[in-house]
Amino acid sequence: MGLFEKLGFGLKKTKDGIFNSITKSIISSPLTDELYDDLLEQLILADVGYEVSEYLCEELRREARKQKAKSGEDVVKIFQNIVVDLLSTDKEFDLSGSPAVILIIGVNGVGKTTSIGKLANYYKSQGKKVLLAAGDTFRAAAASQLNQWAERSGVDIVMHAEGADPASVIFEAVEKGKNQGYDIVICDTAGRLHNKKNLMAELGKISRVIRKASDTASVETLLVLEAITGQNAIFQAKEFISAAEATGIILTKLDGTAKGGSVISIKKKLGIPVRFVGVGEGVDDLLLFDPQSFAQTLFSLEDGE
């Protein structure tokens, strides 16, 4: 199955739930206030959120008028381009460091460990030398679970005993990454600390030890969220972003929900891009997020419809 087909499979519930209906309505209905009101309602039902849904409808109204759209197909294309523009980012994912460090953050239970394993497999398949750091030393079995993913993905791992200082694990991994020529070091972090102050202190400490271990490291911080929680994921994300300065999102379990519309509002509300999406249980079911493919898949109709 190719990447486009995998994305289509991952978005099937979202498409079948709302977006096929949205596309059909735009194609078959005249551009009236009633259509825009109906579109607003359907976008909210797709878990895009009220504010972002209203923004999209106003942008569509303005652009359709500006471009003098003559058909429903023209309007769908305009809408698709609006979504692409909203989801796109000028900031490249920075893997330029020696090594490139990717910190993975998020609450327990959202697929953090699984995402790390899949991310390791993704970069290993590109010929990168990958090292994992089992920095979640507070949760029982976290390191052993990550070790299983390391074995499955065929990459190396640094781990200490349960209860060890997470920063020391990550320091050792980054130092090893620099000294032994690893391209990428992917670091797990604790999914739950007692309060926001503790979280900020711990992540701040980790950032300092990375720089100490390698002054040539680049750092990206990816927040793992569940697509299945929809708009609730955004509330959860705001806490982590303010505490950890996340630079991107991994959105998991996109294949298990009709709330894929939340992808659209994440970028608009949080100001950071979705970098990867999980569309299945397989080791290769983590996809690099592409706004063009995402929008094209959402607004395409099945053959015969």
BELCOR-V187277 format. One record per run of one state. SS is the DSSP state (2 for helix, 1 for strand, 0 for the rest). FROM is the first residue (numbers start at 1). TO is the last residue. If there is no record, write none. Layout:
# BELCOR-V187277
SS&FROM&TO, SS&FROM&TO
This chain:
# BELCOR-V187277
0&1&2, 2&3&10, 0&11&11, 2&12&28, 0&29&32, 2&33&45, 0&46&49, 2&50&66, 0&67&71, 2&72&87, 0&88&99, 1&100&105, 0&106&111, 2&112&124, 0&125&129, 1&130&133, 0&134&141, 2&142&153, 0&154&155, 1&156&158, 0&159&165, 2&166&179, 0&180&183, 1&184&188, 0&189&195, 2&196&213, 0&214&217, 1&218&226, 2&227&229, 0&230&230, 2&231&244, 0&245&247, 1&248&252, 0&253&253, 2&254&256, 0&257&261, 2&262&270, 0&271&272, 1&273&278, 0&279&285, 1&286&288, 0&289&290, 2&291&298, 0&299&305
